[in-house]
Amino acid sequence: QLFWEKRLQGLSASDVSEQIIKSMELPKGLQGVGPGNNDDTLLSAVASALHTSSAPITGQLSAAVEKNPAVWLNTSQPLCKAFIVTDDDIR
């Protein structure tokens, strides 16, 4: 499925007392692309890419993905704009 991350939208992790665990805050340079994308969907996509592939994560390198993500999508990369990790992001 092309936009599989959308199936996870609205789901949250919870602890043993069923309290919802707050989602991570993503770096400002990491921006999602695609229909109805939000931070939680982007976090799922990046986490999955880190877990399932040993290839570097660069994001979607084509600017055309903004116009039609179903056509210009690199399926081996998460649904985010191309980004560079800075020292501030690591801190």
N, C-alpha and C positions, 0 to 999 in steps of 0.2 A: 504494500500500500504506500502510495507516494507521500501522503501527509499523515503517517501513522501516529505522530506525536499528538494529533488532535484528539485521539481516543483517550488519552491520559488527562486531557484538560478537565479541570474541576476536581480532580482527585488529589488528596493530601495524605501524607504519612501521619501516623499518630503513635503515641507511646502506649505503654501497657494500661494506663489509666484513661485511655481514649481521648487524651488532649492532643489537639492538632499541633504538629511540630512546625514551627515557622520556617518558611522557605528561605533559601540562601539569597543574599543580595548579589546580583551580578555586576561585574565592572561596567562602567558607563560606555566603554568602547564596544561592548558586545551587544549588538542590536539584531533583533530577529527580522526575518523577511517571510513573506507568504501570507496567505489569507488568515485573518483573525489571530495572528501570532501574539503571544504575551510572554512575560518572563518565565512563568512556570513551564510553558511548552518549550521554550528555548533551553531551559535548564535540563529538561528531560532529553532533548535532542543532543546536547553537548555531553551529558553524562553517558548516554548510550554510545555515542561515537568514541568516547574515551575507553569505554569498557569492551567494545566489540572489534576495535581496529587498532593496529599498531602504527598506522599511517598518521602523519601530522594533521591536526585540524586547522584548516585555513579559512573555513567559511565558504560562502558562495562568491566566486571570483568574478562572475559576469554581472555587469550592471543591468543587463536585460532581465535578470530574475525578478526585478521589481515590477516590470510590466506584465510578465506572465510566468510565474514560478513553475507551472506545470510543464512548460516547454523548455525553459532555460535552466533547469535545476540539475546540479551535480549531486546525484543521489549518494555519493560516498562521503558527502560533507553535511553537517547539520544545517538547519534552516536559519542561518545568520549571515550578516554581511561579513565580508572579509575583514579580519582584524589582526592587530599585532599586540602581543602581550608585553606590557612595559614593566619596569621595576616596581612602579607604584601599584600595579595590579597584583603583583606577587606579594608585596607587603600587606 
